[in-house]
Amino acid sequence: MNLEACPGCGFQEFDHKPSASPGFRLSCCRRCGTAWTSPRPSAEELEHYYCHDYYGPENVKFVKPMEMAVEWMNRVRAHQLHRLLQAPGRVLEIGCGRGLLLYQLAKMGHECYGIERSSLAAARARRIAALQVFTQSLEDCRFAVGSFDLVVLWHVLEHLENPNEFLKEVHRVLKPKGALVLEVPNFSSLQAQMYGKKWFHLDIPRHLVHYSRNGILQLLNSRQFAVQQVSTMSLEQAPFGALQSLLNCLNFPPETLYKILKREIQVPIITKGLHMGLAAVLILPSFIFSIVEAFFGKGAVLRVFARRLT
């Protein structure tokens, strides 16, 4: 990725903003509002940030109630994608994790493939007989031209250092008029503007690019995708993002509640009780706030449905 040019629109004028992650800052495009993490972490640094704790012990990411919610959300998403395809097809999910979404799609009769950087997560996904899961890059998989009816990128594009070239390869492996469904955090959201460097969905340095609405649309257009629908509402991501960002602003250690729910850290029972109590009080206001910001097109995510142009 050329750090002197915006990864969204290619503009070469930008401003710098501080981040909450020591050693990193944000470079923000003056034209489209997309930002990127600077300096770019090395491959060795990134591997450190994708350690075992990131994926959860025994590859179970959250405490049981949240795991149940995640599975339910994947069933809902699978039904939405099934209606989009209308008939059984070939599906590729890049960043498929444990294969929860692909498992639901496979049960509906789709031929499912996945790519996952974590060998731990990929091993669990491979336990599902209907799935073929790869751990190499999309380019190294060497899929034939026009292999897939649908490509899914669910909170993946923000992790990639060269989104332009990556989407070029996605375009190649999609069939003509094939569908691309992606979701990324919305850097032009009301949450991002309100919480600044304490916004939960920045996740620096794992997130290398922070897309604005204009930036993601210009990027897709430059790679010959016709955008057909954009939504900024996500009950899965937005309310919790608003809640955790607010807790971050109360000067608790960053992402403490999230790390508790992931079982990533062990904290005293009083600390755990305090965070759970605050979450119980603040979750409804966070939910309402998420609906309001999405109503004005400024929600915490950008969910985009596009088709490959012939």
N, C-alpha and C positions, 0 to 999 in steps of 0.2 A: 504494500500500500504506500503510495506517495504521500508522505506526511505534509507536503507543501501544497496539497490540493485536497479539496473536500471529497470524501468518498461517495457523497450523495450526488452532487451536481458538478463537481470538478472545478469549482471556483477556487481561486488562489489567494483570496484575502480572508483573514480570520483574526479573531481575538482570543486571548487566553483567559481562562477562568480557573480558580483554584479547585481542588478536589479534596475530599476527606481522606484520601489514601496517600500516605507519605510517599514522596518521590514522583507523584504523577499529577498532571493537570489536564484540563480540557482545552482543546483548540476548537473554536466555534466558528463555523462558516458565516460570513456576513451576508450571504445571499439567501441560502435556503434554511439556515438555522440548525443544520446537522452538526454534531460535534464528534470528536474522536479523542481517544486517550493518548496522551503524550507525556514522555516518550513511549514508543511502542515497547512493551515488555519482550524480552527474548524468549525463545522457545523453552529454554530451561526454567525461566521464571514462571511462565505459564503452566508448565507441568507441576510446579510447586503449588500453584493456586487451584489446580484440579486434583488435589490429593484425595486420599481415601475418605476424609471427612466430608468432602463436597458431595459425594454420592451416597453417604450414609453407611452405617455398619450393616453388614450382611446385605448391602445393596437395597435396604429398605429405608427410604429417605426420611420419612416423618413418623411422628407418633401415630398410633393406630387410628384415632378419629380422623386425622388429616389424610392418612393413607386411604381410608374409605372414601373421603371426599374427592381425592385425586382420581381414584378409580371411577367414581360416578361421573366426574367431569369428562373423563376420557370416553365413557360410553355415550354421553351426550354429544361430544365432538364427533365421534365416529358416525353417529346417526346423521349428523349434519353433512359430513363428507359423503356418506352413502347416498343421500338425496341429491347431492351435487353431481355425483357420477351417474346416477340413474340406472346403471347396469354394472355388473361385476367387471372390474378392470384391474390393471396393474398399478400398484401404489408404491412409491418410494418415500419413506420418511427419513430425512437427514437429521441426525441428532435424536434418534429414536429412544434413547434411554433404555429402560427395562422392557420396552416393547408393549406398553399398556395400550396405546392407541392402535397399534398394528394388530394386536391380538383381537380387539373388538372388530376391526375391519375384516380380518381373516374369517371370523365367525359369520360375517355377512356374505362371504363368498369371493372376496377380493384376493388377488395374488399379491402378497405383501413382501416388500424388501425394506431393509433398514440399514443405516450407516450410523455407527456410534463410536466416538473416540475412546471411550472407557471400555477396556477389555472386561472389567468387572460387570458393568451394566450389560454389555453385549452378551456375556456368558449367560446371564439370567434370561435375556430375551431369546437366546437360542434354545432354551428349554421348551419353548413353544414350538411344536413341530411344524406349524404352518409358516413359520417365518424364516427368511434367509437374511442374516445380519452380518455385515462387513465392518471391519475396524480400520480399513484404510480410507484415504480421502476419496471424494467423489470421482476425481480425475483418475485415480489409480484403480478404481473399480472397472473402468473401461466398458461401461454399458454401451450398447449399440445406439445409434441415432434413433430417436423416436421410440424409446423402450417403454415409456410410462404414460398412463392416462392422467396421473396426478402425482405431484411432488409436494410434500408437506415440510415446511420449515417453521417449527414452533419454538420461538425464542432461541434461534440458532444464528441468524444472520449477524446479530450484534457481536457475536464471538469471533467472527472471521476477519482476517486481516486484509483480504482482497476481495470484497464483495462483488466488484465489477466482473472480474474474471470468473468468480464462482457462479454468478448468475448466467454468464455466457455458457457454462457447462450445463447448468440446469436447463436452459433453453434447448441445448442440443439433445438431451436425453428425453425431453418431453415430445409427445406426438404433436403434430399440427393441431392447434386449437386445444391442446392439453391444458390442464388446470394447474395453477400454482396457488397454494394457500400458505400464507406466512403470517406470523405475528411477532412484533418486536416492541420493546418499551417505547413510549412516545415522548421524545425529548421536548416536543412542543406542547406537552400537556400542562394543564393547570397545576398538577402535582409537582412536576419538574420545576416549574417557575416558582411555586410557593416555597418548596423545601430546599432548592438549590443543591449544594454539595452534600446535603444529608438525605437526599431522595433515595429511597430504598433501591429503586430499579437501576441506579447507575452501575452498581456492582463493579467498580473499578478494582483491579485491571482486567478481570475476566471479560468484561464488555469492552471491546476495542472501538466500536462505532456506536454513536447514540443518535438515532434517526429522528429527524423532524418529519412531519407529514409531507411537506414539500420535497424534502430530500429523498424519501423512499419512493415517492411517485416519479421523480425525475430519474432516479436510478433504474427503476423498472422499465420506464419508457425507453431509456437509452439501450436497454438489453432486449428490446423488441417484445415486451409484454404489454398487453392491453389490460389496464386495470378496470375491473368491472364493478367492484364494490370495496368500500373502506368503512370500517367501524372502529370506534375508539372505546368500546365498552367491553369489559371482561369481569365477570363476577369472580373468576378464578384469581385474577392478578390485582385488579384495581383496589378493592376494599382493603386487602391486607397491605398493599403497598402504601396506601394512605395512613393506615394504622401504624405500621412500623416506622414510617418517615416521621410521624408525629412523635413517637417515642424517642427516635434519634434526636429530635430537637429538644427533648427534655434532659439532654446531656447524660442519658444512660450510655454505656458502651455500645458502639454501633451494632445494630442487628441482633441485639440480645434475645428478643422474643423469638425471632426466626431461628436462631441457633439452638434455643431450648426446644423448639418444636421439631427441629432436625436431630435432636439428641447429639448435637455437635459439641456442646459444652455441658459441664456439670456445675450447677450453681447452688448456693445455700437455699434451703426451703423457703426462707423469708423472701429472698430475691425472686425466686420462681413464683411464689404466691403474689408478690407485688405486680409482676408483669402480667400474670394471668388475670388478676383483678382489674388492672387498667385496661387490658384487652377486652374484658367483658363489658366495661363501661363505654369504651370508645368504638367498639366495632359497629354499632348501629349508626352513629354519626359518620363514621368512615364509609359505610355502605351508602348512606344518603348522599354524601359528598361525591362519591364515585358516579352515581347516577346523574347528578346535576352536571358535573364536568363533561360527562359523555353526551348529555343532551345538547350541550353547546359545541360538540365536536372536539373537545379538549381533554378526552379521557386518557387514562394512563397507558394505554396500549394502542398500537396501530395494527389492526387485523385486516389484511388485504387479500382479496380474491382477484386473480388475474388469469388471463389465458395467453398462451404462446401465439404470437402472430405467425402466419404461414410465411 
